[in-house]
């Protein structure tokens, strides 16, 4: 399985109402230095509706600058519909909403 497919497999597991960071996804895919590549994979996601790309944010809890499937506001709206609350600076509190998976590496 290639890196992009591992990314999609991991992102599919992020539950509603939670987010993950690009770096977190890269680490779980066994490639901790490929956080930017995770972004590229999500931008090219061929499984729209199946892989919830909108649940991936940067390490500061900020939205993607150019969310591929409708822009920043679409990403924000999708997250709000899942119960995620943004602060006054348009950030997500990762202490509350960060997905915690017991899987350290699904690289199999």
VOPAGU-2260 file (C-alpha; in pm, 1 decimal, decimal comma):
REM VOPAGU-2260
SITE   aa  ch    i         X         Y         Z
SITE  UNK   A    0       0,0       0,0       0,0
SITE  UNK   A    1     138,2     339,6     -96,7
SITE  UNK   A    2     169,3     640,6     131,5
SITE  UNK   A    3    -142,0     818,1      -3,7
SITE  UNK   A    4    -354,0     506,6      51,3
SITE  UNK   A    5    -222,0     473,0     408,1
SITE  UNK   A    6    -320,0     837,9     466,4
SITE  UNK   A    7    -672,8     773,6     338,2
SITE  UNK   A    8    -703,6     462,3     554,7
SITE  UNK   A    9    -606,7     657,3     866,7
SITE  UNK   A   10    -822,1     961,9     792,5
SITE  UNK   A   11   -1126,2     736,3     741,0
SITE  UNK   A   12   -1093,1     640,9    1109,7
SITE  UNK   A   13   -1117,4     995,2    1250,2
SITE  UNK   A   14   -1456,8    1005,5    1420,7
SITE  UNK   A   15   -1711,4    1283,9    1384,4
SITE  UNK   A   16   -1645,7    1565,0    1629,1
SITE  UNK   A   17   -1269,8    1505,5    1632,4
SITE  UNK   A   18    -975,9    1632,7    1427,3
SITE  UNK   A   19    -622,7    1512,3    1358,7
SITE  UNK   A   20    -315,7    1705,5    1250,0
SITE  UNK   A   21    -114,9    1653,7     933,4
SITE  UNK   A   22     184,5    1553,4    1145,2
SITE  UNK   A   23     -18,9    1307,9    1348,4
SITE  UNK   A   24    -140,8    1137,9    1030,0
SITE  UNK   A   25     216,0    1125,1     892,7
SITE  UNK   A   26     343,0     963,1    1215,2
SITE  UNK   A   27      61,6     708,0    1213,6
SITE  UNK   A   28     145,3     623,7     851,9
SITE  UNK   A   29     503,7     553,9     955,0
SITE  UNK   A   30     650,3     861,9     783,6
SITE  UNK   A   31     680,8    1131,3    1054,6
SITE  UNK   A   32     856,1    1381,6     827,5
SITE  UNK   A   33     585,7    1378,5     560,1
SITE  UNK   A   34     319,7    1608,4     709,4
SITE  UNK   A   35     319,6    1824,0     394,8
SITE  UNK   A   36     276,9    1515,4     179,5
SITE  UNK   A   37     -30,2    1428,1     387,3
SITE  UNK   A   38    -172,9    1762,7     275,3
SITE  UNK   A   39    -100,7    1679,1     -88,5
SITE  UNK   A   40    -267,7    1339,3     -47,9
SITE  UNK   A   41    -579,3    1497,4      98,8
SITE  UNK   A   42    -586,6    1761,5    -172,7
SITE  UNK   A   43    -594,2    1479,7    -429,8
SITE  UNK   A   44    -840,5    1262,3    -237,3
SITE  UNK   A   45   -1020,3    1043,7    -493,5
SITE  UNK   A   46   -1266,6     923,1    -228,1
SITE  UNK   A   47   -1472,9    1234,7    -156,8
SITE  UNK   A   48   -1749,5    1152,9      85,6
SITE  UNK   A   49   -1559,0     850,7     215,8
SITE  UNK   A   50   -1237,8    1011,3     344,7
SITE  UNK   A   51   -1326,0    1303,5     575,0
SITE  UNK   A   52   -1042,0    1537,7     477,2
SITE  UNK   A   53   -1214,5    1824,9     654,9
SITE  UNK   A   54   -1117,1    1665,6     988,0
SITE  UNK   A   55    -745,8    1728,5     931,9
SITE  UNK   A   56    -601,0    2058,6    1055,2
SITE  UNK   A   57    -256,8    2199,6    1120,4
SITE  UNK   A   58     -65,1    2160,7    1447,0
SITE  UNK   A   59    -209,4    2488,1    1578,3
SITE  UNK   A   60    -571,1    2380,6    1527,3
SITE  UNK   A   61    -610,0    2600,6    1220,4
SITE  UNK   A   62    -797,4    2512,1     904,4
SITE  UNK   A   63    -632,9    2434,5     574,3
SITE  UNK   A   64    -549,7    2750,1     384,0
SITE  UNK   A   65    -692,5    2609,5      64,2
SITE  UNK   A   66    -930,1    2330,0     156,5
SITE  UNK   A   67    -964,3    2147,7    -171,8
SITE  UNK   A   68   -1334,2    2077,6    -166,6
SITE  UNK   A   69   -1496,7    2417,1    -143,7
SITE  UNK   A   70   -1261,8    2636,4      55,2
SITE  UNK   A   71   -1194,8    2724,2     415,8
SITE  UNK   A   72   -1555,7    2815,6     498,4
SITE  UNK   A   73   -1682,6    2478,8     374,6
SITE  UNK   A   74   -1429,9    2300,5     595,6
SITE  UNK   A   75   -1530,9    2513,5     893,9
SITE  UNK   A   76   -1903,3    2455,1     832,3
SITE  UNK   A   77   -1852,4    2078,5     810,6
SITE  UNK   A   78   -1664,0    2077,0    1141,8
SITE  UNK   A   79   -1923,5    2297,6    1314,1
SITE  UNK   A   80   -2197,6    2057,4    1200,5
SITE  UNK   A   81   -2001,8    1782,6    1378,5
SITE  UNK   A   82   -2000,6    1981,2    1704,1
SITE  UNK   A   83   -1655,9    2136,7    1688,5
SITE  UNK   A   84   -1634,9    2487,5    1833,0
SITE  UNK   A   85   -1390,5    2749,4    1709,3
SITE  UNK   A   86   -1240,2    3018,1    1930,6
SITE  UNK   A   87   -1237,0    3391,3    1851,4
SITE  UNK   A   88    -917,6    3341,6    1647,1
SITE  UNK   A   89   -1079,9    3076,4    1425,2
SITE  UNK   A   90    -880,5    2797,1    1592,0
SITE  UNK   A   91    -986,6    2459,8    1728,0
SITE  UNK   A   92    -884,6    2369,2    2081,9
SITE  UNK   A   93    -676,4    2057,5    2020,0
SITE  UNK   A   94    -685,4    1978,9    2391,1
SITE  UNK   A   95   -1055,6    1907,1    2348,2
SITE  UNK   A   96   -1101,1    1796,4    1987,9
SITE  UNK   A   97    -777,9    1617,7    1893,1
SITE  UNK   A   98    -841,0    1255,0    1800,2
SITE  UNK   A   99    -650,3    1018,3    2022,7
SITE  UNK   A  100    -589,9     685,0    1860,6
SITE  UNK   A  101    -414,3     401,0    2031,7
SITE  UNK   A  102    -265,7     302,1    1696,1
SITE  UNK   A  103      88,8     430,8    1682,2
SITE  UNK   A  104     154,2     287,8    1338,0
SITE  UNK   A  105     -83,2     118,5    1095,6
SITE  UNK   A  106     198,5      67,7     846,6
SITE  UNK   A  107     113,9    -295,0     771,8
